Amino acid sequence: MNARKIYILIFIVSVCGLVFVQYQYLRVGLNLARVQFGEKMGMVVTEIKEGLEFENELTFLVGKAITGEEGYFRLSLDSVQDASRYFLDDYLKSSLVTNGINADYVYVLRSRDSLTYLSSPESFEEGGEQFLSYPVRLEGYLPERAGERLVLELKFKDLNRYFVSQLNGLIIPGIVFLIGILGVTIWVFRAFYLQRNVITITNEFINNLTHELKTPVFSIGVATRLLEEKGNDQTRQIVQVIRGQVDKLNNQINRVLDLATVESQGILKKDPVELTSLLSRISDEYAGVSEIEDFDFSADLPEEKLYVKGAEGHLENVIGTLLDNARKYSSPPRRVELGANRENGMVRIFVRDNGIGIPEKEQSRIFEKFYRVSSGDLHDVKGHGLGLNYVQTIVRGLGGKVIVISKPGMGSEFIIELPLIKRYAKEPHYSG
């Protein structure tokens, strides 16, 4: 399974988990809302029972509607019952609202044998839904007038919608935040893969370009070799300059190709490498360069054999890159040092110079591809900003790390730490 599928799977699982958590919060909220509703209805029932217990204007009117007496009012019995229904509905609604309940309801005032005396002006449509019923057993004035036990029954339906409406302060922000998280995450994924595609296209273009340059560079190298063999002393000097520049160009092309190979494959082929011999060979070659270019070069290498898992060619290029940078950026009198030691199962390879140094704010960026530390508006040393990126890519691929110690005007030190092969890491340290 590639990284893209893993990221998508993690994203889907995270979203599903977030939705599940929100659902659980909703369930808890609904349960709390039901409990609170029950407590409020308990207070409403008590208030209604007390309000209808004694004779007052409302109970007197309801009592006339129940008994069917017409002598007191100059109205028909139907009109008295209609007025009673509305006045009683207003009283019940006021009691519910006072106790924080604003849900739809209906009521029925009935006798013990289910004879309906009054019902609410509104009614629910029958749709097979279950009603939540709260019966209020009336005492006092009204049962005495009716001569039998009376029950005022309040009925509610679709309370889930009412409870959800009470939780809008939690549900709506939760949905908004969830949509926001989804939107931002999708945008980040989209930007990431678009950027990745751009980088892939750019790398393919650079790789194709460098491959195309290999042929003319090789041809120029052959031509200059022939000219050097057949030319006179004056032309040989010019040809040597050309060959030097061709070698530099060829090294840059090889470095780009090596870096592209590592980035595309992702894994370096690792074999045991005897590091002490490799460093000695590089040191001998670089000592010759120091004599030609007239700068001081010293090497402090261990006599014991140090083994690491790595790619010998890449390691040689890495150390050569650091030495070339030290040589190019050193200040007169130029001085370059190469050394190595073992410490806690690791081998530390260091390259020091007495050059211009690197500002602290730039040290975190020098390993970026194509990034170069500039002096003012000009780069004092020509380059392409690929060397240190190549160094870090290879060293990380080998399970190591690169450390930079530098201050402006005081030179720089690059330290490469690589894990020693276990069976050699436990051997005693020999000093000569």
C-alpha positions, 0 to 999 in steps of 0.5 A: 500500500503506497503512502497516498492510500495510507493517507486517504485511509487515515483521513477517512477513518479520522472523519468517521471517528469524528462523526461517531464522536459527534453522534455519541455527543448528540445521543448524550445531549438528547438523553439529558434533554429528555431528563430535563423535559421530564423534570420541567413537566413535573413542575408543570403538572404540579402547577396545573393541579394547584391552579385548577384546584380552587374556584376561580374565573377559569375553573368556574367557566370550565365547570359550567362547560362540564355540567352543561349549565346555561343559566348563568351566561347569555351564551349557548352551551357550545359557545361556553364550551368553545370559550372554555377550550381556548381559555384552558389552552391559554392557561396550559400554554402559559404554564408550559412556557413559564417552565421553559417548554415550547413544544407542540401539544394537545390536551383532553379533559376527560372523566374516569370512564373516558368521557371527553368533556373538553379538548384542545383547539388544535389536534395531531394528525394520526400517523402511527406516531407514539405520543408522550402523555402526561396525565394530571389528576384534578382535585378540588373544585372541578371534580366536585362540580362534575361529581366524578374524578377528572383527568387532564391529559397533556400529549406531545409528539415528535419530541426528538425534533424539539430536543434537537432544536434545544441542542442547536447551540451544540449541533450546528457549530459541530457540523460547521466545524466538521465541514470546515475541517473536511474542507481544509483537509481536502484543500491541503491534500489537493495542494499537496498532490498538485505540488507533488505533481509539479515537483515530479514533472520538474525532476523528470525535466531535469533528469531528461535534460541532464541525460541529453547533456551527457552525450555532448559533454562526452564528445567535447571531452573526447575532442579535447583529449585529441586536441591535447595529444596533437596540439602544441604547448600553447593550445594544450594550456587552453585545452586543459582549461576547457577539459577542467570546465568539462569535468566540472560540468560532467560532475554536476550532471552526475550529481543530478542523476545520482540525486534523482536516482535516490529520490525516485527509488527512495531506498539506497542499496547498502553494502558494508563499506570499510570507511577508513580506507575510503577516507584515506584514498580521498585524503591522498587525492585531495592532498594532491589538489591542495598542492596544485591550488596552494592551500593547507590541507590536513587529515586526522583519520583513525588507524582502526577499520570502521565499517558502515552500511552504505554505498561506497560511490555515494559516500565518496561523492558526499565527502568530496562535495563537503571538501570542495565546498570547504576549499571554495569557501575558505578565506586566505590563508585557506585551510581545510581539515578532514577527520573521523572518529567513533563515538557511542556506536557511531562514526563521525566524519568532519570537514572544517574550513576557515571560510566565510561561515554561514549565518544561523538563520540560513543554516536550516535552509542550506540543505534545500534543493537549489538554495544558496547562501548569498552575500549581498545580491551576488553569489561569490562562488558559482554553483547550483545549490545541489551539493548539500541537498545531495549530501543530506539525501544520501546521509539520511538514506544511510540512517545518519544525519548531518550537523552544521556548526558555523559562525560568520567569519569563523569558518564552518564544520560539517559533521556526518554521523553514520551508524557503525555495523553492530559487530564492528561497533562493539570492537575496542578502539585502537589508537596508534 
